Amino acid sequence: MLISLLAIAFCWKAVQNIFPLHLSASFKTQKDTGNIRIMSWNVEHFDILEYKTHPETKQKMIALIKQYQPDIACFQEMVGGDDSKAINYLGDFKRRLEFTGYYYSYENRFDFDQAHHFGIITFSKIPIINKQTISTPPHDYNSIFQYVDVIANNDTVRIFNIHLQSLKFTQNNLKYLDNPDTNTDTTLSESRSIIGKLKRGFLKRSTQSNRVKEEIDRSPYPVIVCGDFNDVPNSYAYCKIGDGLQNAFVEKGIGFGRTFSDISPTLRIDNIFTDKKFTIEQFTRIPKRLSDHFPIIADVSIKMNK
């Protein structure tokens, strides 16, 4: 028993990253005056692939965002276009969601189609005074991230929006993980595929997270980091980027906080980190399956001048 207790004590921080010991985690939809509400969500193309057969999904996503009224919304896997004839016209999102500005980062080589890009986007109701896209070799989708500087309550804040390397599991991979086949040939083939993708993903995310951390450390302003990390708490990417920051879920969340709807009921791979100059007032995860990720929201207040 003593050995077990010592092991738990040594790993206590890691345990809290996975399962914070909070008795409750109530969330008020009405935001308190002076707080900043941040939303992070992998929107999975904003349902553009099924806009004809299931147009209601996009409308439900928009309604959910409007219900919670974020001041800053960081979306990953955003498919959008600048032409008013585009199915996912960005001007329409801005108008309907009542944002005053946005910043979209993408690589033209990976455009969704002739009318739409594919990238990460930050919408804001707070004035954006500066914006930057950082792209590093090999300049693919996951090696791009962005930040915007906003003026909030007379203080400048830098908001990072990131999407680290995905595992690129196929439907066959996911099916095998959910229900492993006892057939030797199938087992060997799928196991090799999954192990290879895990290895490539870990290596790429380590490089990407190092680059993100370098940019965070360069920031002259307190930071908020949002995004799809495609990695679990206590992974290298999570610990590297989160070093010196606080995680909104760990501070105010409850349970396992699953954010990815497939594979495992414990996969929390989406995060909101903040500088310690912020107070995290409340946090929530919205378990509505409108994309393959659940949106997360945090209300924060600035205590720089307190």
Secondary structure as GFF3:
##gff-version 3
##sequence-region A 1 306
A	DSSP	alpha_helix	2	10	.	.	.	ID=ss1
A	DSSP	alpha_helix	12	18	.	.	.	ID=ss2
A	DSSP	beta_strand	36	42	.	.	.	ID=ss3
A	DSSP	three_ten_helix	44	50	.	.	.	ID=ss4
A	DSSP	alpha_helix	55	68	.	.	.	ID=ss5
A	DSSP	beta_strand	72	80	.	.	.	ID=ss6
A	DSSP	alpha_helix	90	96	.	.	.	ID=ss7
A	DSSP	beta_strand	101	106	.	.	.	ID=ss8
A	DSSP	three_ten_helix	108	110	.	.	.	ID=ss9
A	DSSP	beta_strand	117	124	.	.	.	ID=ss10
A	DSSP	beta_strand	128	135	.	.	.	ID=ss11
A	DSSP	three_ten_helix	141	143	.	.	.	ID=ss12
A	DSSP	beta_strand	144	152	.	.	.	ID=ss13
A	DSSP	beta_strand	155	163	.	.	.	ID=ss14
A	DSSP	alpha_helix	171	178	.	.	.	ID=ss15
A	DSSP	alpha_helix	184	218	.	.	.	ID=ss16
A	DSSP	beta_strand	223	228	.	.	.	ID=ss17
A	DSSP	alpha_helix	236	242	.	.	.	ID=ss18
A	DSSP	beta_strand	246	247	.	.	.	ID=ss19
A	DSSP	alpha_helix	248	252	.	.	.	ID=ss20
A	DSSP	beta_strand	270	274	.	.	.	ID=ss21
A	DSSP	beta_strand	278	285	.	.	.	ID=ss22
A	DSSP	beta_strand	296	302	.	.	.	ID=ss23
###
